[in-house]
Amino acid sequence: MSAKTDLSQLPNRPLWFEHAQPRARLEADIQADVVIVGAGYTGLWTAYYLLKSDPGLRVVLLEKREVGFGASGRNGGWASAIFPISLHRVEQLYSHYAALQLQTAMNETVDEIGRVLALEGIDADYAKQGFLSLARSAPQMARARAAVESSASFGLPEQWRVLEAGAASERIGAEGILGGLYTEHCALIHPGKLVRGLARLVESLGAKIYEQSAVERMAPGVVHTECGSVRAEMTVRATEAFTSQQPGKSRFVIPLYSLVLATEPLPRELLAKLNLDHRMAFNDMRHLRVYGQVTAEGRLVFGGRGAPYKWGSSMSDQADLVDSIHGKIYDTMLEFFPALRDTRVTHRWGGALGVSRDWCPTVSIDRNSRMAWAGNYVGDGVATSNLAGRILRNLILEREEEINTLPVVNHRSPSWEREPLRWLGINSGLTAASLSDVEERFTHRPSRTAMLLEKLTGAH
């Protein structure tokens, strides 16, 4: 039986998952100063910064499943300074200065995560070696050069640099490399170690985390679960893609699934042969995104987009596994590295990421409803959630800081269309991104379809 055929036999189990002693669920009515719905990165970073600023705060986190069940325990391990929409789009929405300020804040956030992990003694396999987006076709190489020129003219000459074929191949030994686009502003982490470490840390600072405590209703000043409630001065909604399942929020954000594979630990000789004996993140410049990294124990983690959007923004554990898409991701991995053909894939999984209608994240507060929220990270939430946690801390405690003026603060995205327009539009966009890559493979010219798609979404 081939390795690819074996994929369909693998369960939905993230490489990062680890069995842990379950926490108690909420079974009483309690009081708090801040109640946070969701114990992923956003909720945990918010709790951390709140308690570091005011150790006397009573902070409660409510989690429907267990800590890190959602995207925080299922992502590809990139803590990058990527923002889902282009800086030119941010400039159109806000200003040139706001776009520059945002990119600076994202760059600093990658370092901030490393600072906190070192300070607090959390071993999350943090390694900041940047990321390399490979150019493996003429249109991709043209995009790499254009990205550097565009960034420089925008006022960020050091953000990216082009690597020619030899230099790129020395860093990542993939097939067909013509060059690449490199940035230092990316670190790799072990998502599970990070989310579990943060949970233990905030508990040591005095926070209380309740698991298996699904929130049934949120009202100003009170959050209700099946067996108990929390009354608090401020509620923080940190539910990312799962926000779409809440009453009245089905058009606020949609869930899109990213799917991932992980190999067995690779021999050191093979890692050296493929120029993968490092912790640099990598992908290529195709339109339907893929992403990869080598973990601290030498496994190749390789993932990508393309799973279809489900009617009505429905979410289920079954949506984490799409045999055809996992198969395509496997094929792409071998397209990069044919030498891995006999390597065993040991894990496959998937997870939902939250996407707003304009692809722009938000960090917001409404004092009248005593509600704050953050999310819609479009798959770039490992770092952005840390920035969101700091901003939420500032907004809740009314603490002045420059990041409070970033364009994500109190950003309001338009609502998604009603069905069937939503289903048709999103899945057509996924198909268009895939066809754009096919178009470029055959024409050897930049895809017109992709150009139109970027204008429509503002994404890059």
N, C-alpha and C positions, 0 to 999 in steps of 0.2 A: 504493500500500500504506500502511495507516495505521501510526502510531507503535506502537500496541498490537500489531498483527500482527507488526511488526518485532521485538518482544521475543523471540519464539521463535527468532529467528536469531542472537541475541547469544550469545557463548560465556560460559562460567563464568570470568569474569575480574574480580576486585575492582578497583575504582577505585584502591585504595591499592597495588596490586601494582607492583613494579619489578624488572626483571631485574638480578641481581647476580652477581658472581663467586662461583661455588659454593665452599663450604668443603670441606676434606678430610673423608673419612669415617674412622671409627675402624678401624684395621687392625692393632692391636697390643694387648698386655695392658699396661695402665699403672696407675699409682698416683695417688691424689688424696686430699685431705682431705674434700671434699664433691663428690659426683657428682649432677648435677641432670638428671632425665629430662624433656625438654621445653624448647624454646627459644622460648617465648612470653613474655607479660608476667610471669607468676608466676615462671618460672625465671630470667628476666633481672633482674627486680627483686630477687629473692633473692640472686643472684650479686653484684649491685651493692652491696647493703647489707652483705653478708658481707665483700667486699673493701675497702669503705670503712672497716669496723670493724677488719679484720685483713688488711692488705695482703699478708702472708706466706702466706695460705691458698692451697692448690692446689685450684682450682675447675674442674671439667669439666662441660660441658653436652652432652648427647646428644640429637639431634633426628632424628626419623624421616624427615622430608622436608627442608624448609629453614626457616630462621628466620622465624617469623611465619606459618607455613602455616595454622595453625588459627584460632581465634577472634580471636587478637591481630592478624591481618591481614585480618579479614573483618567486623569489627563496624561499627557506625554512627558511631563517633567521639565518643560521649558519655563523658566522665569525670565521672560524677555521684555525688552522695552518696545515691542511692537504694539501699535495702537490699531484697532480694527479698521478705522477709516483713515484716508490719507491726510497729511497735514494741509494739503491744498483744500480739501473738503472742510477741515476744521477752520481754515482761514475764511472760507465762504460763509460758514455758519456764524463765526465769531470775529476773529481778527488775526492778522499776521502775528502780532505779539502773543496772542493767546495760544496759537499753534506752537510757537517756539517755546513758550512757558510749559506747555503740556509735554513736549518731547523731552525737555530738560528734567521735568519731574519723573517721567517714565525711566529715563536713564538712571537717575538717582535712586529710584525704587529698587532696581536690581541690586545695588550696593546696600541699600537699607536692609533688605532681607538677609544678606550675608552678615551684616553688622549685628542684627538681633540674634541670629542663630549662634554666632560666636559669643556674644554677651551672655546669652541665657543657657549656653551649653547644650543646644539641640543639635544632634548629629543627623542631618538630613541629606548627607552626601552632596552638599553644596559645592559646586565647582564653577567658577566664572572664567570661561575660556572663549566666550563669544559664540556666534553662530555663522555658518557659511551656507549661503543659498547658491547652489551649484547652477551653472548655465550649461545645459546639455544639448542645446540646439542654437541655431543662429538667432531666432527671435528672442530666446531667453537671454543670450549674451547681450543683445541690443537693449533689453529691459534692464540688465545689470548696469550697463554704462549710463543709460538714461536716468536710473535711480540715483547714481552718484552725482550726475550733473544737476539733476533737479534739487537734490538735497543741498548741494553747495550754493546754488543760486537762491535757495530759500533762506540761507543763513546758517546752515549746519554742515560746513565743509568736512568735519571730522566724523560725522555720523556713520558713513559707509565708505568702503573703498573697494575698488575692482581688483580682483586677482586674475592674472592671466592663467592659461591652461596649466602650465607647469606648477605654479605656486598653489593653485587650487587642488591639483591632484596630489601634491605632497601632503595636504591636510586631510583630504577624504579620497580614498582610492576607488571611487565609483567609476563605472564605465562611461565613455563618451563625453568626458568633461572638456568643455571649451574655455572655461573660466569660472568666475564666481563673484558673488557679492558678499563682503564680510563686514560684520560689526562686532565690536567688543562688548556691546551692551546686552548680554544674555548669559544667564547661569543655568546650569542643570541642577535639578534637585530630585530626591526620592519623594514623590507626592505623599505616600503613606506615612513615611517617617516625619514629614513636615506637619501634616494635619494632626497626627497623634501626639507629636511633640508639643504642638501649640495647645492642644486640649489639656494635656497634663500641666503645662505651664500656667494657663489661665486658672485652672483649678487650684494650683499652688498659690496663686495671687488672691484667691477668695471667690472666684466665680463658681457657680453651680451649674452643671450640665445634666439635663434630663434626656435620656434616650427613649425610643419607642413612645414618644409623646407628640403625636400628630396634632397640629393646631387645627381646630375646627372653625374658629371664628376670631377675628381681631376687631376690636372696637376701641375708641379713644380711651386709653388708660387701662385696658384690660385685654388679656389674651386667654382664650378658652381652649382647653384640650378635653378629651373624653372624660378624664377622671380628676381634673383639677384646673385651676386658673391662676394666672399671675397678674396682679395689679401693679402697674409701674407708671412712673412719670413719662417714660419714653419707650416706644416699641421700635425695634429695628427689624425690618424684613430683609433677610439675607438668604433668599431661597433660589436665586439664579433661575435656571430653566423651569424649576418647579413652581415658580410664580404663575406660570400659565395654567396651572391646575386650580388656582384659587378663585373663588367667586368674584366675578367682575373683572378678572385680569386675563382672560383668554386671548385678548387682542393686544395686551400690553407687551408681551414678549412671546416668542415661539421657541420650542425646543428643536434643535437640530443635532443629529448624532454624529460623533466622531468615533471611529473604530480603530483598534490598536492590536498589534501582535508583539510578542516577545519571544526571543529565541532562548535556547539553553545557553549557559555561559560558553563563550567562544574561547578556543585555545589562544594563548598569547601569541603564538607564531602566526595564526590566522589574522588576529587583530593587527599585528604589525604589517603583514602582507597587504592588508586592505587599508592601511593608514587609518585605523580606527582605535589605536592604542592611546586614546586621550578622552577628554570629556567635553568636546566641542559639539554643540548642537548642529544639525544640518538638515537641509531639504534641497529641493531644486525649484526653479522658477516657473513651474507649471501653474496653470490657473486653478485646477482642483487640488487643493493643498495636500501635501504629504509632509511628514516630519519624522526625524529620527534622532536617536542618541544611543550611546553605549553607557550602560549603568556602571556603578562602581565595582560590581562583581563580574563585569564583562559580557553582559547580555546586550544584544541589539534590540532596542525597542523601536518599532516602526509603525506609524499610524497614518490615517488619512481621512478625508471627508468623502461624501458621495452617497451616504445612506439616505434613502428617501424620507421626506417629511410626511408624517402621518396626519391624516384628515382630522381636523378639529383640534390640532395640537395635542393629540393623545400621547401618553407616555406609559411605557410598561417595561418590565424587565426583559421581555422578549425582543424589544426594539434594540437592545444592546448587541444582539447577535444578528448579523445579516450575512449569510454564507457567501453570497455573490460578491459583496463588497470586501469582506475579509479575504476572499480569493483574489480580488484585484489588488489589494494591498500587498498580499504575498507575491503576486506576479511582479509588482513594481519593485519590491525589495530585491527580488532576483534580477530584475532589469538593472538595478544599481550594482548589485554584488552577485554575479553568477556563481562565484565560488561558494556561496551559501546554499547551493541546491540540495546538499545532503545534510544540512543543519536542521536539527529538530526544533520546531516551534512548540513551546511549552505552555504558552498562555495566549488567550485572546479575550478581548472584552470591548465594551463600548460605553459611551456615556453621553448624556445630553448637555449641550451648551446653550446658553440663552442668547437670543438675537432680537434686538429691537428693530422697528421698521426702517430706521435710518442707519442701522448698524453702529450706533454710538452708545457707549456705556453711560451710566448716570450714577451720581451720588447725590441724594436729595433729602430734604427734610421739610415737613409741614407741621409747624408748631400748633396749628389749630387742631389737627387730628392727633397730635402727639405721636407722629409716625415719621421714621426715617427709613431710607432704603438705599440699596446699591446693587449693581449687577449689570446684566446685558453685556457681558464681556466678549461675546462672539469667539470664544475659544482662547482668548489671550488673558485669562483671569488670574493665572498664578502670581504674576507681579501686580497687575492692576488691582487685585483684591487687597493687597497690602496698602497701596495708595488710598484705596477707598476706606480702609479701616482707620487710617490716620485722619482723613477728612471727616468721616463720621464722628470720630472723637471730638474734633474741633467744633463741628456743628452742634453736637449735643451739649458740650460743656461751654459753648460760646467762647471758644478760645481762638484768638486771632492768629492767623498764619497765612503766608503767601499762597499755599496750595488751596486755600479756601476760594480763591478766585479763578481756579482752573475751569476750562469750558465744560467739564463734565458735571460741575456742581449745579444742581437744580436744572440739569438739562431735561427737556421734555421732548420725547420722541413722539411722532404721530402714531396712531393705532394701526395695527395690521388690518388688512381688508377682511371682510367676512368670507366664509366659505361659500362657494367653491373657489372664489378668486384667489384666496390665500394658498390653497393647495396647488392650484394650477400655476400660480406665479412662482412659488418657491421651488417646486420640482422642475419647472421649466428653466429656472436659473441654474439649478444643479446640473441639469442636462446640458445647458449652454456652456457652462464652465468645462465640462468634460469634452464636449465637441470642439471647444476652442483649442484644447490641447491636440486633438486629432487633426484639426485644420492646420495647425502650425507644423505638425509632423509631416504632412503631405505637401504643403505649399512652401515651407521654409520661410514664411513671412509672418509678421505679427497678425494675430487673429482680429478681424474686424468685429466678430461676435463678442470677444472679450472686451474690446474697447467700449462697446455699447453697454455691456454688463457693468463695467466699472463706472460709467457715467450714471447709470440708473441707481446703483447702490452706494457709490462713494467709497466702496471697499477696495482694498488692494492686497 
